Amino acid sequence: MKAQAEAPNGDGRVFRGADGATLTVFGRNDVLNAGIDATAKEVAADLAGRGGRTTYAAGRGNWRVVSGADRAGTIFYGKVLQRGDQLAIFQLRYPKTANRYQSIAARMGACFSMLK
């Protein structure tokens, strides 16, 4: 995957694969106090889009994960972490034919954490 330009506000970055996969990593403040559950639902809705569906959702403590497929069959995996009023989010989208991303998503999910 190739890194794209950093977001203008410096809060994240997008990486694109030649096969159409995208990884988006960003952070934000929970200024509306929506909380981690509402944020995870927002991430799932964004990734699934209209006509897609979330097939897996889990979480405990300060993390939530969601996965599923959008209307076109593109697979998605998202993880949300919260520490205080800070949220860290990654979203991975990849073609259903690119099976190698299943293990990448699992590894990223295990490694993705908020530094103290």
C-alpha positions, 0 to 999 in steps of 0.5 A: 500500500502507498501512503497518500498525503496526510490530512490537511488537519494532520489527524490521519492518513490514507493508504491505497493498494494497487488492488483497490484496498484502502486503509484509513487511519485517523484520530479525533476528539469526542467533543459531543461525548457520543462515546465509543458505542455510537462511534463504532456504529457510525464507523460501521454505517460509513463502511457498509454504506447504503445496501451493505451490512455489518456481519460482526461487531465486538468490543470490550472496555475501550475498543470496538470492532466491526466488519462486513461488506458493502453493497458491491461486496467490498469487505470492511474491517474497522476498529475504534479505540477510546482514551478519555475524550480521544478516539483512534480509528482505522478502517480497512476496505478490500476487494472480496477476492483479495483474501490476504487482507483477512490476516492483515486485518487480524494483525492490525486489529491486534496491534492497533493501540493508543499510546499513553 
